[in-house]
Amino acid sequence: MNCDEEQVPKSEPGPGVFECSLCGLRAPCNYYGQKPPNARSIVLLEKCYTMNDPFISQKDRFLTIGSHCSLCNKIVCVGQECSLFYTKRFCIPCVKKYIEQFPEEIQSDLRKKKHQQNTQSSS
């Protein structure tokens, strides 16, 4: 079961499982939206899949685990290998496809990451 808008309404917490369409990360998900329950005055910049923080017993603590790519709508985790947040969430395949439309700083950061990955994989 995916933890998507149909199964976890935007304004209500509920059970589900988040699954990243790129890396396959699976995690329990209890909310999708911008205002996680019990988080007081926190409003997220995007609609996110969240889960209760398993390392803290306080109910007002949560972890953001993913969102939808704003271009292709794939569900992606917040891991650097899978997505990038720049005003909106973008999956890495869409970032690569439309790299010229991102600011030079983002392009430069991605080139550095690619170079580091190539260096590490050749070691």
C-alpha positions in Angstrom: 0.0 0.0 0.0 1.3 3.4 -0.9 0.9 6.3 1.5 -0.7 8.7 -1.1 -3.4 11.3 -1.1 -6.2 8.9 -1.4 -5.1 6.8 1.6 -3.9 9.6 3.7 -6.1 12.7 3.3 -4.3 16.0 3.2 -5.5 17.2 6.5 -5.8 13.9 8.5 -3.2 11.5 9.8 -3.6 7.9 8.9 -1.7 4.7 8.3 0.2 3.8 5.2 3.5 3.0 3.7 5.6 5.5 1.8 7.7 4.0 -1.1 10.2 6.0 -3.1 9.7 5.3 -6.8 13.5 5.7 -7.5 15.4 3.9 -4.7 12.6 1.8 -3.2 12.9 3.2 0.3 9.9 2.0 2.3 8.8 3.7 5.5 5.7 3.9 7.6 3.8 7.1 6.8 1.1 8.7 8.9 0.5 12.0 7.2 0.6 13.8 3.9 0.3 17.6 3.7 1.8 20.8 4.8 0.7 21.0 8.4 1.7 17.8 10.3 -0.6 17.0 13.2 0.7 18.0 16.7 3.5 20.1 15.1 2.0 23.4 16.4 2.7 26.3 14.1 4.9 24.5 11.6 3.8 24.8 7.9 6.0 22.9 5.4 7.0 24.5 2.1 5.6 21.6 0.2 3.1 18.8 0.7 5.2 16.0 2.2 4.9 12.5 3.5 5.8 12.4 7.1 6.2 9.9 9.9 6.5 10.2 13.7 10.2 10.4 14.7 10.9 6.9 16.0 13.9 8.1 18.1 11.9 10.6 20.2 8.8 9.9 22.3 7.3 13.3 21.8 4.4 13.3 19.4 5.1 16.8 18.1 8.4 15.5 16.4 8.2 14.2 12.9 10.5 13.3 9.9 9.8 14.3 6.4 10.4 11.3 4.2 9.3 12.4 0.7 7.0 14.2 -1.7 5.9 14.3 -5.3 8.2 15.5 -8.1 6.6 18.8 -9.2 7.3 17.9 -12.9 6.5 14.2 -13.4 4.6 13.6 -10.1 6.6 10.5 -9.1 6.8 9.9 -5.4 10.4 10.4 -4.3 12.2 10.4 -1.0 14.2 13.4 0.3 17.5 11.5 -0.2 20.1 13.4 -2.3 20.3 10.5 -4.8 16.5 10.8 -5.4 15.4 14.4 -5.2 16.2 18.0 -4.9 14.2 20.8 -3.3 14.6 24.2 -5.1 11.4 26.2 -4.5 9.6 22.8 -5.3 10.6 19.1 -5.2 12.2 17.7 -8.3 13.2 14.1 -8.8 16.9 13.7 -10.0 15.9 12.3 -13.4 13.8 15.5 -14.1 16.7 17.7 -12.7 19.1 16.0 -15.1 16.6 16.4 -18.0 16.0 20.1 -17.3 19.4 21.0 -15.8 19.8 24.1 -17.9 16.7 25.7 -16.4 18.2 25.6 -12.9 20.4 28.3 -11.5 24.2 28.0 -12.1 24.8 27.2 -8.4 22.5 24.2 -8.5 24.1 23.0 -11.8 27.6 23.4 -10.2 26.5 21.4 -7.1 25.2 18.6 -9.2 28.4 18.5 -11.3 30.4 18.3 -8.0 28.3 15.4 -6.7 28.6 13.6 -10.0 32.4 14.0 -10.0 32.5 12.8 -6.3 30.4 9.7 -7.2 32.6 8.9 -10.2 35.8 9.3 -8.0 34.3 7.0 -5.3 33.2 4.4 -7.7 36.6 4.2 -9.4 38.4 3.7 -6.1 
